[in-house]
Amino acid sequence: MITEEKAYDILALDQSATSEEIVARYQALKDQYKKIKEETVDLKTQLAYQLKQIELDDVFIYLRRCQKI
């Protein structure tokens, strides 16, 4: 379950981050994870980054519901 504290930890942001900073960090991490997942040939690494992408999407949804973004 995602909590506010965990959401900010996953994004590596302060809780005082603006909505623009949150969205920018989300997009940067999403792009980074996608690139790593696509470039690796190791199935375990691909799956690990797939899970990271899902967790990142969960954080985005959580913060949107809390009206932080």
HUWOQUI-V702061 format. One record per pair of residues at least 12 apart in sequence whose C-alpha atoms are under 6 Angstrom apart, sorted by the first residue. I is the first residue (numbers start at 1). GAP is how many residues later the second one is. If there is no record, write none. Layout:
((I:GAP) (I:GAP))
This chain:
((7:52) (19:50) (33:16) (37:12))
